[in-house]
Amino acid sequence: MMAGMQKIKIEQHSSIGLLWFAGWLFTLGYLDLSFWRGVWALVVWPYYLGVHFSPLLT
């Protein structure tokens, strides 16, 4: 290698994204959310899970 050049390593983690997407789709079906609530769930996914499962904790 020439002086001053660095080796760049690129890693792809697409499997984690696919796992997240599969979990999101499962949540939409399990919680029976409408389309627009499902779109909103992209942002607030943990909120919907917490609201659904909070009665189990009391």
PDB file of N, H, CA, C and O in Angstrom:
ATOM      1  N   MET A   1       0.832  -1.191   0.000  1.00  0.00           N
ATOM      2  CA  MET A   1       0.000   0.000   0.000  1.00  0.00           C
ATOM      3  C   MET A   1       0.869   1.243   0.000  1.00  0.00           C
ATOM      4  O   MET A   1       2.003   1.237   0.479  1.00  0.00           O
ATOM      5  N   MET A   2       0.324   2.275  -0.533  1.00  0.00           N
ATOM      6  H   MET A   2      -0.598   2.280  -0.922  1.00  0.00           H
ATOM      7  CA  MET A   2       1.048   3.542  -0.569  1.00  0.00           C
ATOM      8  C   MET A   2       0.944   4.226   0.784  1.00  0.00           C
ATOM      9  O   MET A   2      -0.007   4.008   1.534  1.00  0.00           O
ATOM     10  N   ALA A   3       1.919   5.040   1.080  1.00  0.00           N
ATOM     11  H   ALA A   3       2.693   5.217   0.471  1.00  0.00           H
ATOM     12  CA  ALA A   3       1.915   5.776   2.344  1.00  0.00           C
ATOM     13  C   ALA A   3       0.729   6.736   2.370  1.00  0.00           C
ATOM     14  O   ALA A   3       0.464   7.433   1.391  1.00  0.00           O
ATOM     15  N   GLY A   4       0.023   6.767   3.491  1.00  0.00           N
ATOM     16  H   GLY A   4       0.239   6.200   4.286  1.00  0.00           H
ATOM     17  CA  GLY A   4      -1.110   7.673   3.640  1.00  0.00           C
ATOM     18  C   GLY A   4      -2.444   7.067   3.248  1.00  0.00           C
ATOM     19  O   GLY A   4      -3.489   7.669   3.495  1.00  0.00           O
ATOM     20  N   MET A   5      -2.431   5.893   2.645  1.00  0.00           N
ATOM     21  H   MET A   5      -1.582   5.404   2.444  1.00  0.00           H
ATOM     22  CA  MET A   5      -3.696   5.248   2.285  1.00  0.00           C
ATOM     23  C   MET A   5      -4.088   4.287   3.399  1.00  0.00           C
ATOM     24  O   MET A   5      -3.244   3.612   3.988  1.00  0.00           O
ATOM     25  N   GLN A   6      -5.372   4.241   3.669  1.00  0.00           N
ATOM     26  H   GLN A   6      -6.057   4.789   3.190  1.00  0.00           H
ATOM     27  CA  GLN A   6      -5.873   3.359   4.712  1.00  0.00           C
ATOM     28  C   GLN A   6      -6.798   2.325   4.098  1.00  0.00           C
ATOM     29  O   GLN A   6      -7.459   2.571   3.089  1.00  0.00           O
ATOM     30  N   LYS A   7      -6.826   1.187   4.719  1.00  0.00           N
ATOM     31  H   LYS A   7      -6.289   0.988   5.539  1.00  0.00           H
ATOM     32  CA  LYS A   7      -7.732   0.133   4.284  1.00  0.00           C
ATOM     33  C   LYS A   7      -9.079   0.363   4.969  1.00  0.00           C
ATOM     34  O   LYS A   7      -9.136   0.542   6.186  1.00  0.00           O
ATOM     35  N   ILE A   8     -10.153   0.357   4.195  1.00  0.00           N
ATOM     36  H   ILE A   8     -10.106   0.211   3.206  1.00  0.00           H
ATOM     37  CA  ILE A   8     -11.494   0.586   4.718  1.00  0.00           C
ATOM     38  C   ILE A   8     -12.246  -0.734   4.688  1.00  0.00           C
ATOM     39  O   ILE A   8     -12.295  -1.416   3.664  1.00  0.00           O
ATOM     40  N   LYS A   9     -12.831  -1.082   5.830  1.00  0.00           N
ATOM     41  H   LYS A   9     -12.791  -0.528   6.662  1.00  0.00           H
ATOM     42  CA  LYS A   9     -13.601  -2.318   5.935  1.00  0.00           C
ATOM     43  C   LYS A   9     -15.077  -1.954   6.014  1.00  0.00           C
ATOM     44  O   LYS A   9     -15.475  -1.153   6.860  1.00  0.00           O
ATOM     45  N   ILE A  10     -15.887  -2.533   5.144  1.00  0.00           N
ATOM     46  H   ILE A  10     -15.564  -3.184   4.457  1.00  0.00           H
ATOM     47  CA  ILE A  10     -17.321  -2.267   5.104  1.00  0.00           C
ATOM     48  C   ILE A  10     -18.053  -3.536   5.524  1.00  0.00           C
ATOM     49  O   ILE A  10     -17.827  -4.611   4.970  1.00  0.00           O
ATOM     50  N   GLU A  11     -18.935  -3.393   6.515  1.00  0.00           N
ATOM     51  H   GLU A  11     -19.118  -2.519   6.966  1.00  0.00           H
ATOM     52  CA  GLU A  11     -19.735  -4.522   6.983  1.00  0.00           C
ATOM     53  C   GLU A  11     -21.201  -4.235   6.711  1.00  0.00           C
ATOM     54  O   GLU A  11     -21.676  -3.117   6.910  1.00  0.00           O
ATOM     55  N   GLN A  12     -21.901  -5.245   6.260  1.00  0.00           N
ATOM     56  H   GLN A  12     -21.515  -6.153   6.098  1.00  0.00           H
ATOM     57  CA  GLN A  12     -23.333  -5.107   6.033  1.00  0.00           C
ATOM     58  C   GLN A  12     -24.080  -5.908   7.094  1.00  0.00           C
ATOM     59  O   GLN A  12     -23.751  -7.061   7.370  1.00  0.00           O
ATOM     60  N   HIS A  13     -25.090  -5.275   7.683  1.00  0.00           N
ATOM     61  H   HIS A  13     -25.358  -4.337   7.459  1.00  0.00           H
ATOM     62  CA  HIS A  13     -25.892  -5.924   8.713  1.00  0.00           C
ATOM     63  C   HIS A  13     -27.352  -5.959   8.275  1.00  0.00           C
ATOM     64  O   HIS A  13     -28.242  -5.597   9.046  1.00  0.00           O
ATOM     65  N   SER A  14     -27.595  -6.383   7.067  1.00  0.00           N
ATOM     66  H   SER A  14     -26.872  -6.676   6.441  1.00  0.00           H
ATOM     67  CA  SER A  14     -28.959  -6.387   6.543  1.00  0.00           C
ATOM     68  C   SER A  14     -29.846  -7.396   7.262  1.00  0.00           C
ATOM     69  O   SER A  14     -31.066  -7.234   7.289  1.00  0.00           O
ATOM     70  N   SER A  15     -29.257  -8.425   7.839  1.00  0.00           N
ATOM     71  H   SER A  15     -28.266  -8.557   7.817  1.00  0.00           H
ATOM     72  CA  SER A  15     -30.077  -9.421   8.533  1.00  0.00           C
ATOM     73  C   SER A  15     -30.754  -8.817   9.759  1.00  0.00           C
ATOM     74  O   SER A  15     -31.863  -9.222  10.106  1.00  0.00           O
ATOM     75  N   ILE A  16     -30.119  -7.870  10.411  1.00  0.00           N
ATOM     76  H   ILE A  16     -29.218  -7.541  10.129  1.00  0.00           H
ATOM     77  CA  ILE A  16     -30.734  -7.222  11.567  1.00  0.00           C
ATOM     78  C   ILE A  16     -31.924  -6.382  11.118  1.00  0.00           C
ATOM     79  O   ILE A  16     -32.950  -6.349  11.797  1.00  0.00           O
ATOM     80  N   GLY A  17     -31.798  -5.713   9.996  1.00  0.00           N
ATOM     81  H   GLY A  17     -30.964  -5.739   9.445  1.00  0.00           H
ATOM     82  CA  GLY A  17     -32.911  -4.938   9.457  1.00  0.00           C
ATOM     83  C   GLY A  17     -34.085  -5.825   9.077  1.00  0.00           C
ATOM     84  O   GLY A  17     -35.241  -5.473   9.311  1.00  0.00           O
ATOM     85  N   LEU A  18     -33.787  -6.968   8.495  1.00  0.00           N
ATOM     86  H   LEU A  18     -32.848  -7.254   8.305  1.00  0.00           H
ATOM     87  CA  LEU A  18     -34.851  -7.911   8.139  1.00  0.00           C
ATOM     88  C   LEU A  18     -35.518  -8.475   9.385  1.00  0.00           C
ATOM     89  O   LEU A  18     -36.733  -8.675   9.405  1.00  0.00           O
ATOM     90  N   LEU A  19     -34.734  -8.731  10.418  1.00  0.00           N
ATOM     91  H   LEU A  19     -33.747  -8.568  10.401  1.00  0.00           H
ATOM     92  CA  LEU A  19     -35.306  -9.218  11.676  1.00  0.00           C
ATOM     93  C   LEU A  19     -36.217  -8.163  12.294  1.00  0.00           C
ATOM     94  O   LEU A  19     -37.294  -8.486  12.794  1.00  0.00           O
ATOM     95  N   TRP A  20     -35.787  -6.899  12.261  1.00  0.00           N
ATOM     96  H   TRP A  20     -34.912  -6.636  11.855  1.00  0.00           H
ATOM     97  CA  TRP A  20     -36.610  -5.808  12.792  1.00  0.00           C
ATOM     98  C   TRP A  20     -37.908  -5.697  11.991  1.00  0.00           C
ATOM     99  O   TRP A  20     -38.981  -5.545  12.576  1.00  0.00           O
ATOM    100  N   PHE A  21     -37.824  -5.771  10.672  1.00  0.00           N
ATOM    101  H   PHE A  21     -36.953  -5.894  10.197  1.00  0.00           H
ATOM    102  CA  PHE A  21     -39.005  -5.667   9.816  1.00  0.00           C
ATOM    103  C   PHE A  21     -39.971  -6.821  10.077  1.00  0.00           C
ATOM    104  O   PHE A  21     -41.183  -6.613  10.129  1.00  0.00           O
ATOM    105  N   ALA A  22     -39.446  -8.030  10.241  1.00  0.00           N
ATOM    106  H   ALA A  22     -38.461  -8.199  10.199  1.00  0.00           H
ATOM    107  CA  ALA A  22     -40.301  -9.185  10.535  1.00  0.00           C
ATOM    108  C   ALA A  22     -40.993  -9.004  11.883  1.00  0.00           C
ATOM    109  O   ALA A  22     -42.172  -9.327  12.026  1.00  0.00           O
ATOM    110  N   GLY A  23     -40.268  -8.492  12.864  1.00  0.00           N
ATOM    111  H   GLY A  23     -39.310  -8.229  12.748  1.00  0.00           H
ATOM    112  CA  GLY A  23     -40.868  -8.227  14.170  1.00  0.00           C
ATOM    113  C   GLY A  23     -41.943  -7.168  14.098  1.00  0.00           C
ATOM    114  O   GLY A  23     -42.965  -7.267  14.776  1.00  0.00           O
ATOM    115  N   TRP A  24     -41.718  -6.154  13.279  1.00  0.00           N
ATOM    116  H   TRP A  24     -40.888  -6.073  12.728  1.00  0.00           H
ATOM    117  CA  TRP A  24     -42.704  -5.084  13.108  1.00  0.00           C
ATOM    118  C   TRP A  24     -43.974  -5.632  12.462  1.00  0.00           C
ATOM    119  O   TRP A  24     -45.079  -5.309  12.898  1.00  0.00           O
ATOM    120  N   LEU A  25     -43.827  -6.456  11.429  1.00  0.00           N
ATOM    121  H   LEU A  25     -42.929  -6.718  11.075  1.00  0.00           H
ATOM    122  CA  LEU A  25     -44.994  -7.055  10.777  1.00  0.00           C
ATOM    123  C   LEU A  25     -45.745  -7.980  11.734  1.00  0.00           C
ATOM    124  O   LEU A  25     -46.976  -7.999  11.740  1.00  0.00           O
ATOM    125  N   PHE A  26     -45.010  -8.747  12.542  1.00  0.00           N
ATOM    126  H   PHE A  26     -44.010  -8.732  12.537  1.00  0.00           H
ATOM    127  CA  PHE A  26     -45.652  -9.609  13.528  1.00  0.00           C
ATOM    128  C   PHE A  26     -46.452  -8.773  14.517  1.00  0.00           C
ATOM    129  O   PHE A  26     -47.574  -9.134  14.873  1.00  0.00           O
ATOM    130  N   THR A  27     -45.880  -7.658  14.962  1.00  0.00           N
ATOM    131  H   THR A  27     -44.969  -7.365  14.673  1.00  0.00           H
ATOM    132  CA  THR A  27     -46.569  -6.785  15.914  1.00  0.00           C
ATOM    133  C   THR A  27     -47.847  -6.227  15.306  1.00  0.00           C
ATOM    134  O   THR A  27     -48.875  -6.171  15.980  1.00  0.00           O
ATOM    135  N   LEU A  28     -47.800  -5.816  14.048  1.00  0.00           N
ATOM    136  H   LEU A  28     -46.964  -5.861  13.500  1.00  0.00           H
ATOM    137  CA  LEU A  28     -49.003  -5.300  13.389  1.00  0.00           C
ATOM    138  C   LEU A  28     -50.111  -6.342  13.391  1.00  0.00           C
ATOM    139  O   LEU A  28     -51.265  -6.024  13.676  1.00  0.00           O
ATOM    140  N   GLY A  29     -49.770  -7.567  13.080  1.00  0.00           N
ATOM    141  H   GLY A  29     -48.832  -7.826  12.848  1.00  0.00           H
ATOM    142  CA  GLY A  29     -50.772  -8.622  13.047  1.00  0.00           C
ATOM    143  C   GLY A  29     -51.242  -9.026  14.427  1.00  0.00           C
ATOM    144  O   GLY A  29     -52.436  -9.239  14.639  1.00  0.00           O
ATOM    145  N   TYR A  30     -50.322  -9.134  15.365  1.00  0.00           N
ATOM    146  H   TYR A  30     -49.352  -8.961  15.192  1.00  0.00           H
ATOM    147  CA  TYR A  30     -50.672  -9.590  16.711  1.00  0.00           C
ATOM    148  C   TYR A  30     -51.537  -8.572  17.444  1.00  0.00           C
ATOM    149  O   TYR A  30     -52.486  -8.950  18.131  1.00  0.00           O
ATOM    150  N   LEU A  31     -51.224  -7.294  17.307  1.00  0.00           N
ATOM    151  H   LEU A  31     -50.453  -6.987  16.749  1.00  0.00           H
ATOM    152  CA  LEU A  31     -51.982  -6.255  17.997  1.00  0.00           C
ATOM    153  C   LEU A  31     -53.191  -5.796  17.190  1.00  0.00           C
ATOM    154  O   LEU A  31     -53.964  -4.959  17.655  1.00  0.00           O
ATOM    155  N   ASP A  32     -53.361  -6.339  15.978  1.00  0.00           N
ATOM    156  H   ASP A  32     -52.733  -7.020  15.600  1.00  0.00           H
ATOM    157  CA  ASP A  32     -54.504  -6.027  15.117  1.00  0.00           C
ATOM    158  C   ASP A  32     -54.629  -4.523  14.884  1.00  0.00           C
ATOM    159  O   ASP A  32     -55.690  -3.935  15.092  1.00  0.00           O
ATOM    160  N   LEU A  33     -53.513  -3.906  14.444  1.00  0.00           N
ATOM    161  H   LEU A  33     -52.651  -4.385  14.275  1.00  0.00           H
ATOM    162  CA  LEU A  33     -53.498  -2.469  14.187  1.00  0.00           C
ATOM    163  C   LEU A  33     -53.997  -2.182  12.775  1.00  0.00           C
ATOM    164  O   LEU A  33     -53.783  -2.977  11.860  1.00  0.00           O
ATOM    165  N   SER A  34     -54.662  -1.045  12.605  1.00  0.00           N
ATOM    166  H   SER A  34     -54.836  -0.399  13.349  1.00  0.00           H
ATOM    167  CA  SER A  34     -55.087  -0.617  11.276  1.00  0.00           C
ATOM    168  C   SER A  34     -53.857  -0.162  10.486  1.00  0.00           C
ATOM    169  O   SER A  34     -52.756  -0.079  11.029  1.00  0.00           O
ATOM    170  N   PHE A  35     -54.057   0.129   9.207  1.00  0.00           N
ATOM    171  H   PHE A  35     -54.952   0.062   8.766  1.00  0.00           H
ATOM    172  CA  PHE A  35     -52.930   0.520   8.359  1.00  0.00           C
ATOM    173  C   PHE A  35     -52.218   1.760   8.885  1.00  0.00           C
ATOM    174  O   PHE A  35     -50.995   1.757   9.028  1.00  0.00           O
ATOM    175  N   TRP A  36     -52.974   2.826   9.176  1.00  0.00           N
ATOM    176  H   TRP A  36     -53.967   2.829   9.059  1.00  0.00           H
ATOM    177  CA  TRP A  36     -52.337   4.077   9.602  1.00  0.00           C
ATOM    178  C   TRP A  36     -51.717   3.958  10.984  1.00  0.00           C
ATOM    179  O   TRP A  36     -50.694   4.584  11.261  1.00  0.00           O
ATOM    180  N   ARG A  37     -52.332   3.156  11.859  1.00  0.00           N
ATOM    181  H   ARG A  37     -53.163   2.648  11.634  1.00  0.00           H
ATOM    182  CA  ARG A  37     -51.698   2.903  13.164  1.00  0.00           C
ATOM    183  C   ARG A  37     -50.423   2.092  12.966  1.00  0.00           C
ATOM    184  O   ARG A  37     -49.457   2.255  13.712  1.00  0.00           O
ATOM    185  N   GLY A  38     -50.420   1.232  11.978  1.00  0.00           N
ATOM    186  H   GLY A  38     -51.205   1.100  11.373  1.00  0.00           H
ATOM    187  CA  GLY A  38     -49.214   0.472  11.665  1.00  0.00           C
ATOM    188  C   GLY A  38     -48.099   1.358  11.156  1.00  0.00           C
ATOM    189  O   GLY A  38     -46.937   1.167  11.515  1.00  0.00           O
ATOM    190  N   VAL A  39     -48.443   2.325  10.322  1.00  0.00           N
ATOM    191  H   VAL A  39     -49.387   2.480  10.030  1.00  0.00           H
ATOM    192  CA  VAL A  39     -47.438   3.286   9.843  1.00  0.00           C
ATOM    193  C   VAL A  39     -46.899   4.087  11.020  1.00  0.00           C
ATOM    194  O   VAL A  39     -45.692   4.303  11.129  1.00  0.00           O
ATOM    195  N   TRP A  40     -47.797   4.528  11.902  1.00  0.00           N
ATOM    196  H   TRP A  40     -48.778   4.353  11.813  1.00  0.00           H
ATOM    197  CA  TRP A  40     -47.378   5.280  13.089  1.00  0.00           C
ATOM    198  C   TRP A  40     -46.528   4.396  14.007  1.00  0.00           C
ATOM    199  O   TRP A  40     -45.628   4.886  14.688  1.00  0.00           O
ATOM    200  N   ALA A  41     -46.818   3.093  14.020  1.00  0.00           N
ATOM    201  H   ALA A  41     -47.549   2.695  13.466  1.00  0.00           H
ATOM    202  CA  ALA A  41     -46.075   2.164  14.871  1.00  0.00           C
ATOM    203  C   ALA A  41     -44.616   2.040  14.456  1.00  0.00           C
ATOM    204  O   ALA A  41     -43.785   1.597  15.248  1.00  0.00           O
ATOM    205  N   LEU A  42     -44.293   2.424  13.227  1.00  0.00           N
ATOM    206  H   LEU A  42     -44.968   2.784  12.583  1.00  0.00           H
ATOM    207  CA  LEU A  42     -42.883   2.453  12.833  1.00  0.00           C
ATOM    208  C   LEU A  42     -42.074   3.326  13.776  1.00  0.00           C
ATOM    209  O   LEU A  42     -40.919   3.032  14.081  1.00  0.00           O
ATOM    210  N   VAL A  43     -42.700   4.408  14.235  1.00  0.00           N
ATOM    211  H   VAL A  43     -43.638   4.648  13.988  1.00  0.00           H
ATOM    212  CA  VAL A  43     -42.012   5.362  15.103  1.00  0.00           C
ATOM    213  C   VAL A  43     -42.148   4.968  16.569  1.00  0.00           C
ATOM    214  O   VAL A  43     -41.181   5.041  17.327  1.00  0.00           O
ATOM    215  N   VAL A  44     -43.330   4.555  16.964  1.00  0.00           N
ATOM    216  H   VAL A  44     -44.116   4.496  16.348  1.00  0.00           H
ATOM    217  CA  VAL A  44     -43.609   4.315  18.382  1.00  0.00           C
ATOM    218  C   VAL A  44     -43.929   2.841  18.659  1.00  0.00           C
ATOM    219  O   VAL A  44     -44.824   2.540  19.449  1.00  0.00           O
ATOM    220  N   TRP A  45     -43.215   1.944  18.025  1.00  0.00           N
ATOM    221  H   TRP A  45     -42.488   2.189  17.383  1.00  0.00           H
ATOM    222  CA  TRP A  45     -43.422   0.514  18.177  1.00  0.00           C
ATOM    223  C   TRP A  45     -43.382   0.085  19.647  1.00  0.00           C
ATOM    224  O   TRP A  45     -44.288  -0.633  20.071  1.00  0.00           O
ATOM    225  N   PRO A  46     -42.392   0.478  20.443  1.00  0.00           N
ATOM    226  CA  PRO A  46     -42.367   0.055  21.854  1.00  0.00           C
ATOM    227  C   PRO A  46     -43.582   0.537  22.647  1.00  0.00           C
ATOM    228  O   PRO A  46     -44.014  -0.141  23.579  1.00  0.00           O
ATOM    229  N   TYR A  47     -44.134   1.690  22.294  1.00  0.00           N
ATOM    230  H   TYR A  47     -43.783   2.240  21.537  1.00  0.00           H
ATOM    231  CA  TYR A  47     -45.312   2.207  22.998  1.00  0.00           C
ATOM    232  C   TYR A  47     -46.489   1.243  22.850  1.00  0.00           C
ATOM    233  O   TYR A  47     -47.147   0.907  23.834  1.00  0.00           O
ATOM    234  N   TYR A  48     -46.752   0.802  21.621  1.00  0.00           N
ATOM    235  H   TYR A  48     -46.217   1.075  20.821  1.00  0.00           H
ATOM    236  CA  TYR A  48     -47.872  -0.107  21.387  1.00  0.00           C
ATOM    237  C   TYR A  48     -47.679  -1.434  22.126  1.00  0.00           C
ATOM    238  O   TYR A  48     -48.637  -1.987  22.667  1.00  0.00           O
ATOM    239  N   LEU A  49     -46.467  -1.938  22.150  1.00  0.00           N
ATOM    240  H   LEU A  49     -45.689  -1.489  21.710  1.00  0.00           H
ATOM    241  CA  LEU A  49     -46.213  -3.173  22.887  1.00  0.00           C
ATOM    242  C   LEU A  49     -46.415  -2.968  24.385  1.00  0.00           C
ATOM    243  O   LEU A  49     -46.985  -3.828  25.057  1.00  0.00           O
ATOM    244  N   GLY A  50     -45.951  -1.836  24.911  1.00  0.00           N
ATOM    245  H   GLY A  50     -45.488  -1.138  24.365  1.00  0.00           H
ATOM    246  CA  GLY A  50     -46.115  -1.550  26.333  1.00  0.00           C
ATOM    247  C   GLY A  50     -47.565  -1.414  26.734  1.00  0.00           C
ATOM    248  O   GLY A  50     -47.970  -1.929  27.776  1.00  0.00           O
ATOM    249  N   VAL A  51     -48.356  -0.726  25.922  1.00  0.00           N
ATOM    250  H   VAL A  51     -48.026  -0.308  25.076  1.00  0.00           H
ATOM    251  CA  VAL A  51     -49.780  -0.558  26.225  1.00  0.00           C
ATOM    252  C   VAL A  51     -50.488  -1.911  26.201  1.00  0.00           C
ATOM    253  O   VAL A  51     -51.353  -2.185  27.033  1.00  0.00           O
ATOM    254  N   HIS A  52     -50.115  -2.741  25.249  1.00  0.00           N
ATOM    255  H   HIS A  52     -49.412  -2.518  24.573  1.00  0.00           H
ATOM    256  CA  HIS A  52     -50.778  -4.040  25.125  1.00  0.00           C
ATOM    257  C   HIS A  52     -50.435  -4.969  26.293  1.00  0.00           C
ATOM    258  O   HIS A  52     -51.312  -5.661  26.811  1.00  0.00           O
ATOM    259  N   PHE A  53     -49.175  -4.989  26.708  1.00  0.00           N
ATOM    260  H   PHE A  53     -48.462  -4.428  26.288  1.00  0.00           H
ATOM    261  CA  PHE A  53     -48.740  -5.942  27.725  1.00  0.00           C
ATOM    262  C   PHE A  53     -48.748  -5.385  29.147  1.00  0.00           C
ATOM    263  O   PHE A  53     -48.501  -6.140  30.087  1.00  0.00           O
ATOM    264  N   SER A  54     -49.021  -4.103  29.342  1.00  0.00           N
ATOM    265  H   SER A  54     -49.222  -3.489  28.578  1.00  0.00           H
ATOM    266  CA  SER A  54     -49.013  -3.531  30.693  1.00  0.00           C
ATOM    267  C   SER A  54     -50.054  -4.162  31.623  1.00  0.00           C
ATOM    268  O   SER A  54     -49.771  -4.297  32.813  1.00  0.00           O
ATOM    269  N   PRO A  55     -51.242  -4.558  31.148  1.00  0.00           N
ATOM    270  CA  PRO A  55     -52.176  -5.225  32.077  1.00  0.00           C
ATOM    271  C   PRO A  55     -51.622  -6.534  32.646  1.00  0.00           C
ATOM    272  O   PRO A  55     -52.029  -6.954  33.729  1.00  0.00           O
ATOM    273  N   LEU A  56     -50.720  -7.167  31.944  1.00  0.00           N
ATOM    274  H   LEU A  56     -50.390  -6.825  31.064  1.00  0.00           H
ATOM    275  CA  LEU A  56     -50.142  -8.413  32.440  1.00  0.00           C
ATOM    276  C   LEU A  56     -49.219  -8.178  33.631  1.00  0.00           C
ATOM    277  O   LEU A  56     -49.004  -9.082  34.438  1.00  0.00           O
ATOM    278  N   LEU A  57     -48.671  -6.965  33.743  1.00  0.00           N
ATOM    279  H   LEU A  57     -48.846  -6.231  33.087  1.00  0.00           H
ATOM    280  CA  LEU A  57     -47.735  -6.662  34.819  1.00  0.00           C
ATOM    281  C   LEU A  57     -48.423  -6.247  36.106  1.00  0.00           C
ATOM    282  O   LEU A  57     -47.793  -6.229  37.163  1.00  0.00           O
ATOM    283  N   THR A  58     -49.708  -5.914  36.037  1.00  0.00           N
ATOM    284  H   THR A  58     -50.220  -5.929  35.179  1.00  0.00           H
ATOM    285  CA  THR A  58     -50.411  -5.470  37.247  1.00  0.00           C
ATOM    286  C   THR A  58     -51.147  -6.600  37.911  1.00  0.00           C
ATOM    287  O   THR A  58     -51.790  -6.397  38.941  1.00  0.00           O
TER     288      THR A  58
END
